[in-house]
């Protein structure tokens, strides 16, 4: 028995030893893997939080003595002073781009210039159903009656596309003729790179504008009291009609107006826009102290609100409005060019100013640092005009016009 136990013990020891021989390398391998330094994982690249256009500096940075402008996400942007037309900030301001619903600023301007607010009209079938399914609407129905004011509130607060068509038909008789009027009015305002092909801004390859042209259009809208009132309205109700049993409650989509999530001190109105092709578009006018500024951003992100706030802050914080020392008393002036107009070369002509002239300049600058030019404009209602243009380091910052005091009897026939 003892021999058998010894034999068995020897066998068991052999088995255990063999087991150790087979298992030891694996254990050592595990310990070796644990002891080796772990290979560093390649970090994921940090995504760029900005748009592809953010790093582009504004064009106005190239003006000598001009404050450096902010970087914005938008592909194009502008800040313009309404009174003088001075471009304070510009980035790709002449690039042709899609406007989306800020087109409706022109539609509203023409409606206010040509229609009475209390006039009522019935929406046509073409207007009610001539828009893309799912696009912005207040669900105006074929034959449903609205006042011009109600239609304008639907147009500008709720961005109702059918109201754009309806108003266009009321102004010109057809949408086609209204579009022709839109383009004619744009040219009249000085727009050179704009072509409208509908009154609401729905996608169309032949429907485009620029930041500069939209600033001109929005400035004209601001100067129209009725348009300004509508664009500044934050809440409006359209009572039930025989086609719509409930009250329509309209809230202005522009979030920089009082009560909005991006409320901005001094913001008075504006218009939002968005399509996939256009991205976010936004026009805004704001007033602080003695300055009224218009901002336009095209192809922006997040509604364009942060870009707009940055642009308006730049304009308000870095520039002053200065008086050019004009008064409304007649000013006697003789121009070299007048010898081609007046019978006698030495004849003096009395001109007067209808309003005090001013300029927008970098903060702290004075009139002494400006230069000016003078030119004779074609007659208006039979009277000649003198235009004075003012420059800061050769950059236009303001102008004024003097009007001939009396119609001269000795003008060449």
Secondary structure as GFF3:
##gff-version 3
##sequence-region A 1 413
A	DSSP	alpha_helix	2	35	.	.	.	ID=ss1
A	DSSP	three_ten_helix	59	62	.	.	.	ID=ss2
A	DSSP	beta_strand	76	81	.	.	.	ID=ss3
A	DSSP	beta_strand	87	91	.	.	.	ID=ss4
A	DSSP	three_ten_helix	100	103	.	.	.	ID=ss5
A	DSSP	alpha_helix	104	114	.	.	.	ID=ss6
A	DSSP	beta_strand	120	122	.	.	.	ID=ss7
A	DSSP	alpha_helix	125	129	.	.	.	ID=ss8
A	DSSP	beta_strand	145	147	.	.	.	ID=ss9
A	DSSP	alpha_helix	148	157	.	.	.	ID=ss10
A	DSSP	alpha_helix	161	172	.	.	.	ID=ss11
A	DSSP	alpha_helix	175	188	.	.	.	ID=ss12
A	DSSP	alpha_helix	211	223	.	.	.	ID=ss13
A	DSSP	alpha_helix	225	232	.	.	.	ID=ss14
A	DSSP	beta_strand	235	238	.	.	.	ID=ss15
A	DSSP	beta_strand	248	251	.	.	.	ID=ss16
A	DSSP	beta_strand	267	275	.	.	.	ID=ss17
A	DSSP	beta_strand	279	288	.	.	.	ID=ss18
A	DSSP	beta_strand	291	300	.	.	.	ID=ss19
A	DSSP	three_ten_helix	302	304	.	.	.	ID=ss20
A	DSSP	alpha_helix	305	318	.	.	.	ID=ss21
A	DSSP	beta_strand	319	323	.	.	.	ID=ss22
A	DSSP	beta_strand	331	333	.	.	.	ID=ss23
A	DSSP	three_ten_helix	336	340	.	.	.	ID=ss24
A	DSSP	beta_strand	349	353	.	.	.	ID=ss25
A	DSSP	beta_strand	358	362	.	.	.	ID=ss26
A	DSSP	three_ten_helix	367	369	.	.	.	ID=ss27
A	DSSP	beta_strand	371	380	.	.	.	ID=ss28
A	DSSP	beta_strand	383	392	.	.	.	ID=ss29
A	DSSP	beta_strand	395	404	.	.	.	ID=ss30
###
